[in-house]
Amino acid sequence: MPRYPEHLKHFTYVGYARYFLTFCTYQRRPYFHNADAVQLVRDQFLRATTEEACELFAYCFMPDHVHMLVEATREDADLKRFIKSAKQLSGYYFRRASHQPLWQRYAYEHVVRRDEVTAAIARYIVENPLRAGLVVEVLAYPHWGSSVCTRAELLDYTARAAWR
């Protein structure tokens, strides 16, 4: 039994697809209470999306981890390259600013296989601070959003999600 998450053996992770990702901070340290740390890491994630032909359909920075719904936008988009780039870029700039390591070694990924669950996953992501008891309403939490739509549009989209 491996001690780390494995990729699907018969899936290439290249091409048009959606992925639900979770990156945990090193030793689950609560780095993302700090808005400057969130901004620094989000900027590098956005840089990686541009380089690797992806979009952050939804994201939420919790104190010790980040959830993302990533969508590949071209047939040559490569999720493994996106993960590597996002973690390397953000980890480098975070360490440069704080002199601390940022990420645990592995990421958790789930390939989203059906269109109809996309809204439910986005809802799960943006409601994470609410479920964790960090806020009493989603809009009160500052560290979530999307690279493709406004927070209001994302909330409208997720409101139509049915839990399955």
Protein Blocks (a to p, Z undefined) as FASTA:
>chain_A
ZZbdcddfkbghiajdddddddddehhiafklpmklmmmmmmmmmmmmmmnopadfbacd
dfkbccdddddfbfkbcfklmmmmmmmmmmmmmmmmnopafbdfbdcddddfbfklmmmm
mmmmmmmmmmnopafbfklpmbgcdfkbcfklmmmmmmmpccZZ
